[in-house]
């Protein structure tokens, strides 16, 4: 817990708990643990992976994605395409047709991986915060136990 960043908060909480503590040092340490717990708790309340998941769902079911799928199928079925990316020929043949299909499928794979990666990163952040919160909770509980016994910590 950074005293530079949370100095005012630490001082305020220290003043609130000082009467229950054995020393000023103990009061300050307890204040830091309370603030760490509260800070993590607030982050967990505010944490939300819904945005990343909504972005993925929006991409999976959006009109441009369906159009790309239909375009890839048109090339696969050797039909005339309404747009091409790697050739000017609207009905490419052979290698040009395969390259066009690979380009479209590759683009969709990259987009899918990017969105799934965003969700994984958000979930990993959430897991880290949960670990920090467990630690903060344990530290706070230990401090309260020591306080109840009248011991330093």
Buried (B, 14 or more C-beta within 10 A) or exposed (E): BEEEEBEEBBEEBBEEBBEEBBEEEBBBBBBBBBBBBBBBBEBEEEEEBEEBBEBBEEBEEEEEBEEBEEBBEBBBEEEEBEEBEBBEEEBBEEEBBBBBBEBBBEEBEEBBEEBEEBBEEBEEEBEEBBEBBEEBBEBBEEBBEBBEEEEEB
